[in-house]
Amino acid sequence: MPALVTDQFRIFNANNFVSSIENSDNSFYIFLGLANPTSPAIGFGRTSNWNTATTGAPSPIDNINYTNHSYDTMLFGKKITSSNVRRLVRRVNWSQGTTYEMYRHDYSVTNPSPITGSTRLYDARYYVINSDYRVYICIDNGSSGTNPNGNASQDEPTFTDLEPSKAGDSGDGYVWKYLYTVDPSDIIKFDSVEYISVPGNWSSSTNSQIQSVRENGDSTINNNQLKKVYIANAGFGYGVGLDREVDILGDGTGGKCVVSTDTSGRITDVQISQGGQGYSYGIVDLGPLQGSTLSQLAKLVPIIPPSRGHGYDLYRELGADKVLLYARFDDSTKDFPIDTTFAQIGLVKNPTSFGSTTVYTANQYSNLNAIKLSTSSGTITVGDEIRQVVGTSTAVGYVASYDTETSILKYYQDRSLYFSPIYGDQTDYVGISSEAKVLDFASSAQPITTVGGFSGSVDTGFSGITTIINNRTVNLGVNFTSGLANPEINKRTGEILYLDNRTSVTRNSRQKEDIKVILEF
């Protein structure tokens, strides 16, 4: 049977997602991961040409196997709060001389929008953002049955009045309804060439401007739901040269409009005099204007706003089915090492605190194991394989960071260290009995080494979360015991909801990474 996933369902899902972030029982984090996407050349989830211009980063794979690998190569994460999430709509800039489409509730396959040919409202060009980051919806563009495309817009809307108004004196026929102004802080975080951010918590915001627009759009309070009647057919013979107030019938109440005719009884203008409330459709009662000279029936279409009225439910009015998440990673914490690289960006929900089943709630976390070294020699780079003899076997890991100031080495362990060194998978190989065994690094006299000649001794006497360097106390971000520190979250906990592979980004102290993740529902 024919079925339809509606636009409102997508908007509903976006709203639910934002609500889940704002729920204090949840913790969402944007994370960075995979410090060595090309090393080794053979390795699960890696490719030797990851960073080449011709191929670029490979697409992530949507299965449990690939997700498990991303848990292991995760570096660190930043919590997403209500101030760092916004719904988005497509960006439509106001530009003089451009023809915009008026808001209509009935765009469809059989009634596409006249300019863009959109078969749904949310693809039409019916709202704009001006040069001052104010957003307006087009109530009227001068269109009618004889001029279906409307006129080119000449006057930039700049007002913040609550009622629809023309923008200037050019006579372009446009009537705009002010909705909101993008907050300056939102411009910094969420602005882009493709999208406009929409204020959060529209239905409950106490911002005076938002509250005024929202309450003005509530026709149950103001009895002002309808704003426009479209003249699809002006008819002929409806009285002669008069202005007559008539009722708007339908399933709502209280709607009235003033119908104007010329000397031939053709309808020339319709103005809403009372907007009423409760309409999902309307019919203008032209009975009082009908007479013996009526020779052509008119068609007047009351335009039905979303919900209770324009401005009441902004997300539904603008079709806000996209969500942007923002996080900034800088050098303000040792959880975010600046000498590393990353090639994956992801979103994880509700990881648990290390050694606990409690959801982790801090502002950021490190997913890396760490070793405090007392002495070292040689050089070490991100992606190097480190080794330490533990008993009769060997612990192995990949370097994610080495801070020469604090002598902290951070690393992770994933399956590429244990799979077949030739095939990079579960193929058998000589030495598998010892080499495929996952071992933790130990607080012992055995050194940490690399093939390249680096060697470092574990500082087995060091415990705590701070160290003194040049008479300055440095917070290390994680707590050490006998020279070793665990991650702040349990490995493979939480739900990875989003994963994006990118060409490697090398971090340094002179840059900050602003991460913006856009989710479309």
N, C-alpha and C positions, 0 to 999 in steps of 0.2 A: 504494500500500500504506500502511496505517496506520504512523505513525512517531511518535517521541517524543523531544524534547529534554529530558533528565532534569534534575532539581534538582541532581544531582551534577555535571553538566556545567557548570551555572552557577557552582557553588562552585569547581569546577576552574578556570574562566576567571578568577574573582576572585583565586584563589590565584596564577595565572600572572601576572596584572597586577601584583599586589603584588611578586612575585618580580622582575619586570622593572624595577620602580622600585628595588628593593634591589640590583640588578645594577650594579656599579661601571662597567660599559661604557656605561650609559645615563644620560642627563640629562633629567629631566622638569621642566617649569616651568609654574606657573600664571601666566598673563599677564593684564594689563588693557589695554584698547584702546578705540579710537574716541572721541576727545575731543570731537568735534563731530557728534553723530548727527543734528542737525536743521539744521545749517548747512554748505553751502547748502541751501535748501529743496528744490532739485532736485539730486540727486547719487546716484550708485550706492551702494546699501547704506544709504541714509539716508531718513528721512521727516520731513516738517514737523511731524507729530503724534506723534513718537516718545515724548515725555514727557507727553502728555496723559493725564488720568485715565481717559478713556473707552476709549481704544484701547491705551495703553501701548506698550512696546517690541514691535516685530514679531518673529515667530519667525525664527531664522536659517535659511538655506537650505543643505541638504546637497548641495552640488556643488562642483566645483573652482573655478568662477568666484567664488563667494562666499567660499570659503576663501582664494583669492589676495588678495581685497580685505582680508580680516582680517589677513593677513601685513603689508600695507602700513600699516594703521591701528593696529597693535600698538604699545603704549607701552613697557612694561617687564615683566619677569618675575622670579619668585622660585622658586628650586629646591625641589623636593619631595624630602625625605630620608625614610629609614625611620622617623624619629621623627614625621613629619608625615603618615603614611598609616596608616589602620586599617580593618579590615573592620568591617562593621556588621550588626546584626540588629535586627529590629523591637522596639520598647520595650514591655514588659509590666510595669507597676508592680504590686507586691503591695499589696493593699488588703483590709482585714478585711471578711469577709462576701461576698467574691467567690468564685465557684466556678471553679477552674482545671482544665484537662484534664491527665490523666496522659500522660507520654511513652508512645507506642506506635509500633511499627515498621510497623503495617499500616493506618493511615488511608488511605482511598481513596474513589473514587466509590461503591463498593458498601459501604464501611465508614467513613462520615464521622465526624469527631470529634463527640461528643455535645453539646457546648455551643455551639461556633461553627459546626458543620456543615462544617468544613474537609475538603476531599477530599485534602489532603496534610498531612504532619506540620508543615511549616514555617509553615502558616497557623493552626495550632491554638495555643491559649493554654496551653502546656505548660511554660513557664519564666517566672521573674519576676526583677525586680531590686528589692531592698529599699531602705529609707530610708538605708542606709549604703553603697549602691552595690555590694552583694554580689549575685551572680547565682546562682540555684539552678534546678535542673530538678526537675519534679514526678515522682517515682517512683510515688507512690500518692496518690489523692485520696478513698479510701474507696469507690470505685465497684465494682460487680459486675454480673452479669447481672440481678439484681433491683433494682439501684440504678445504672443506667448513667451517670447524670449526675455521680454522686459527691456530695460535701458541700461546703458553703461553708467556706472557709479562715478559721480564727479566730486562729491563732498565727503571727505573722510569723517566718520563719526568720532567724536571726542567727548561727548557729554556723558554724564553719569546719572542722569535723571532716571527715575524708576519707570516712567511710562514711555512707550514707544514714541519716537520723534524723528523728524527729518534731520539731516546732519548739516545742511546749509541752505543757501538760497538759489542753487543752480536750477531747481525744478526737475531734477533727475528722476523724481518719483519714488525715491527710496525712503523707507521708514525702517529704522533700526531699533532694536531693544537691547539696552545695556545689560550684560550678565555679570561680569566680574573683571577685576584687574589682577594680572599675575603678580604675586608677591615678589619683591626684589630678591629675597633669599631663595625663592623657587627658581628665579631666572638663573641664578648662579649654579644651582644643582641640576635643574631639569631641562633647561632650555636647549633646543636643537633646531636645525633647519627643517626638520620633518614633522615635529610634534609640538603641541601646546600642552603644558601641564594644567591640570584642573585642581582647584583647591580641595584639600582633604576635609572629611567630615562635613560636607555641605549641609546635610540635614540637621546637624546639631551645633554647627559653628556659632560662636558668640561674637565673631568679628562683626562690627556694627554694619559695615557695608554689605557683607554677605547676608547677614540677618535681614537687612532691609529689602534686598532683592528677593530673598526666599519668601519672606512674609508677604511682600507685594504680589508674588506669584501664586499665593494661596487663595484661590477663589472662594473657598469656604469661609474665608474671613472678609474678603473684599468684593465678592460677587463680580469678578472682572476676568473671567476665563477667556472669552473670545476676544481677539484683537483684529481680525481681518476676515472680510468676505470677498471672495474672488469672483469677478465677473467673467464667467466662461462664455456666456451668450447674453448680449445686452437686450435681446428681445425687441419688440416693436408694438407700440400702442398701449403702453402702461401709463395712462394719464398724460398730461401735457405740462411740461415745465414746472414740476413741483418737487418739493422735498417732503417726504412723508416718513414718519417713524412707524416701523412695523415690528412684529414679534419674530423671533427666531425660534421655530418649533424644533422638536426632536426629543431626545431623552433627557435633556437638561432643563433648567428653568431660569427665567429672568433675562434671557438674552434679547436685545433689541438693536435695531440698526435703522439708520436714516437712508432712504433710497432716493436718489435724485434722478430726474429724467429731463430730456430736452424737449423741444417743441414738437417732436414727432413721437414722443412717448418711448424713446429709447433710453435705457438705463445708462447713465453716465458715471455715476459714483455711488458707492455704498460705504457708509461710515458706521462703525460700531458706536452705539450710544450707551448701551449697558452690556457688559460682557457676560453676565450670568454665571452659572456654575453647573457642573455635572454633565456636560455634553460629551458624548463619544461620537455623535453625528448631529448635524443640524440642517434644517430646511427653512429658508426665508419665506415667511407668509406674505406672498404678493397678492393675496386675494383682495385686499382693500384697494389695490391699484388696478385691478382688472376691470375692463369695461367693454363696451360694444366695439371699440376700435382695435381691440387686441388681435393682432394678426401674426405674431411670432412669439413663441414662448421663450422666456428668459431662463437662463440657468445660473444661479448664484450658489457658490460653494462656501459655506462657513468653514474656515480653516481651524481645525481642532488642535490646540496645544497639547503637549505631552502632560500626563498627570493632571494636576489641578490648574496649571497655568504656566506661562513662560517664566522660567527662573525658579520654579518651586523644586523640581527634581533635575538638577543640572546634568547628572550623569546620563539620564535617559534622554534628555533634550539634545545633548551633543554626541551621544553614542560612545560613551567612554568605556570601551572594551579592551583597552590596553593599560598596562601598569609599568611604571619605571621605578627601579630600585637603584639607589645611589649609595656608594661607599667610597671613602677616601682612605688610601693607604699612604702613610708618610713615614718619617723616621722618629716619631714621637715615643715609640715603645720598642723594647727589645723583642717583643713578639713579632715585629715586622722587620726582619733583618734587611739591610739595604744593600748587601753584597750578593744577593741571590738573583735568580731569574724565575720567570713563570711563563707557562704556555697554556694554562687552563684557567678558566673562570667558571665558578659554579655557585649554586645556591643550595644550602643545606638547612633543613628544618629539624630542630630539637635534638642536636647531639647531646650526649650525657657527659657529666663531669667525670674525670678520670677516677677509676676505682669506685664508682657510684652508679646508681641507676637514676639519679636526679638530673633533670634537664639542666644543661649549662646555661647560665644567664648573664655572664659578664659581658662587657662591651666588646671584647675581642678575645681571641684564643690563638694558641700555637698548637699545631698538630704534629710538631717535630720532637723527636728525642734529642737530648743534648748531652754533651760531654765537656766538662771543665778540664782543660789541660794545664799541667804545671810547667812543662818544658816542651819544646818542639824544634824541629829542624826541617829544612826543605820547604817547598812550596806546595800549596794545595788549592784546587779550584773547584767551583761548583760543578757537580756531576761526577767528580772523581769517585771511584770505588774505594771505600776504606775497609780495612780488615783488622781483626784482633783474634789471636789464638785464645780460645776459651776451652779449657780442659783438653780433650783429644780432638776437638773440632775447631771451626773458625766462624766467628760472627762477621757478617758483611753488611754494608750499607752504602747509600749514595749521599755524598755531601750536598747539603742544601745551603749551608752558610758557614763561614769561618770568620769570626770577629777577632782580629788580631789585638784589639785593645783589651778585650776581656778574656781572650783565649778560650772562647766558647765555640765549639764545633757542633753544628746542628745537622741532623741526618734523618733519612727515612729508609725503610726497607720495603721493597715490593717484589713481586714474583719474578721479575727479570733477573734478579740476583740468584735465583734458584733453578730456573728453567734451564733447558739444554743450552749451553753457550754457543752451539752451532745453529740450531733451529729456532731458538727462542720460544719453545713451547714444551709440552710434557714428554717429548721424545727422550728415550733412555740415553744415558751417557755414562762414560767411565768416571767413577768417583761420586755417583749420585747418592750413595748411602751416607756420605758425610757432607757433600757440598749442597744438597737440597734441603738440609735440616735448618730450620729457622732458629737462630740463637740470638739472645740479647747480648749486647756489649756488657762487659763486666768491670766492676771497680777493682782493678788488680794492677800488678806491676807490668803486665803484658802491654806493649805499646800499641798505639793505633797507627797503622801504616797504609801507604798507597803504593801502587806499582811505580809511580813516578819518583819515589824516594822520600816522600814525607814521612816523618815519624814523630809521634807525640806521646807523652806519658800522661795517664789519667791522674788528676789531682785528687787522690783518694782521701785526702784530709779536708777537702772543702765541702761544706754543707751550708745551706741557706739560700736566700733569694737575692742578696746584695753582695757586692764586693767593693773594695776600696781601690781606686786608681788615681794616683797623683793627688792624694788627700781629698778625693771626691767620691761620694757614695753613688754607685751605679746599680740601679735595679735591673736584674737580669730577666725579669718577666716570669720565670718559672723557678720552682724550688728544687734545689740540688741536695742530694744525699750521697755522701762519699764520692763526689765528682760526677754523678749522673743525675739527669732530670728526665722525668716522663712528660709526655704531652699533657695538655690541660683538658683534653677531651678523650673519651674512649674511642679507639679506632673502630671504624665501620659502624658508628652509631649515627642516628638521625637519618632523614630521608633526603637524598640528593634529588632536587626537583628540576634543576637546570644545569647544563654543562655546555661549555663553549670552548673549542680549541682555537688558539691564537698563535700567530708567529711569536717566538720568544721575545719577552720584554725584559731587559736588564735593568735592575733597580740601582739607584745610587742616591747619595745624600742630597743631591741638588734637585731632585724631582719628586713629585707627588703623583700617584696614580689615582685619577678619578674614574671609578668604574661605574658604568651605567648599564643596567640590564633591563631590556624592554621585553615584557611578556605580553603576548596577544592571546586573548581568550576567544 
